[in-house]
């Protein structure tokens, strides 16, 4: 998740005194939650994955992408190149098609014309092959600072690993529509990989029917929640979300949409519509679904490591993501 949009900090020692307005806002929010809770299915007491994906492969992909050898996957570094090689290898193993040699799509961004590399593969649909769903997950992270490595296990090796498991599932259970898988680069610097994809897509932009974005899906926090965004202004996707929530193997809730408040050392307002790689799709009026968890104490810290993810929650999250994609693929073609 991009640095420029979130400046999350852990709470400093001492009490934070809430003013009257904040207390009132909190009370009203609690009342609203209680009043709406009867309309939602109860959260599973524990994450309960089934067998849509291979758990060991999923966890192994995450472990490799967040290893010290990837050096935090910062744009333009040896660690980034290592991540690209691994993603290309997995695309080949899954037998996905490529638009460019070795799945690499190069782009330039910023005043210094930094080079980024999107990793793009695709799978042909069996019924509506000229209609595309674009799955995005950024593979870049913050790199190294001195001797400290920012491994970015949750952010966002988890999303890329989830995308690879989804691709593997779909290669064996071919969807109706064609699917483009994009491991984006330079998300942390300002969503530049997603912007480059939208600016120069490998298919006509009008053929892209949905964006399916995965960003931080491995740690549900003490509430063990996974959030689904993109439904608020789309009745069709709102209905789909209700089905997905009822079938979820994890505590799935609609959220992370529009402008909300994040509490860290201070209360900050965040526009989730611009929070990750779905943003450039939103600006082109392409419907999207975005999966992600809440920010946590290890966000953008060296402690965001494989050892600190919740393996059961992560597996159940990816099961839920795969099932939601299956529901999405069954939606009517005409928008």
Phi, psi and omega in degrees: 000140195291136181299319187296337185261343181230127175240060185287134177227150175288153182293136176285161181296151180105166181273146175257115183278123179272136176281175185299319182297317180294319178299318180295318179300317180297317180297314180296323178296319179296320178298318180295318179299314181297318183291333183264348189298330182291343182273350182251145175293149179295149177290143175302138180300329176219153175301134186229076179293152176251226187231033178287331183230169176266111184300316184294320178296317179302310182292325179293319177300316180295318181297318180292313183295334181257013180287160178301331181295341177275351173051033177082000170057034179291144182308133173079008182255170176300322179298320177297317178297322177298318178296318178301316180299318181293315181297318178298319178299317180291322175302317180294318180298323180282348179068043174277158178274160178237149172270326181233163181300132178061021175069004187269129176238112185271146176209161178245149178207160176080168182295334180265007178054050174298140179266128173247164182224110171276140176256116189232129175225168180209163182226129183282131177285158185270345185235314181238070188291345178265008175248136188235141165252128181258117176264125180240145173200123183279139180258347181284158173212208193266353177077221183239148171229101188067232179270356183272131177255128176265090190292331177060051180294307177286320183248093359222040172301331179295317180294320179293318178297320176297318179298320179295320177293321176298315179299319180296318178298314184290333177293336179259343180227078192299128181283169178292315180268161172284154183231132173252128180254121184237110169271104189276151176253162173060030174291318183297334180275355180134035175063029188291329178294316178294321178297320179294321178298313180295324180290326183223068184286152179284349174229170178296138183301327181293342180278346181276115185265330181212152165251138182234097192255135183237117183212104181070089185230016188253350185224111184270001181071190183293337177272351178052053183246141169248135183253146179238123181241163177109005186256343191299321184253014183225105184299321181297314179286331177295319176294319178298320180299321179298319177296316182296318179299319180293331183260358189296145176266004180219170179284095182261130179223147173288138181172188181057048183220140183072205183259123179228176183250137178243131181259123173226239172289339177214168178271124182235149178262132183229135176264103183293339177298337179251015192275346184201192190293352175287341186304311178298332177288319178303317183293340174262011178061034174265122180301149182218158165234133184232124177255134177192165178254176174291159170295152182220175188295340181263003180299125181057036177235156176299343181279359175280080186241168178302321183296338183261002176277162178260103188298319180293315178298315181300313180298316179294325177298315182291324173303316180294320178297314179297316180296321178296321176298320178301318177296318180297320181295339179271354179294149178305147183289316183291129180273000000 
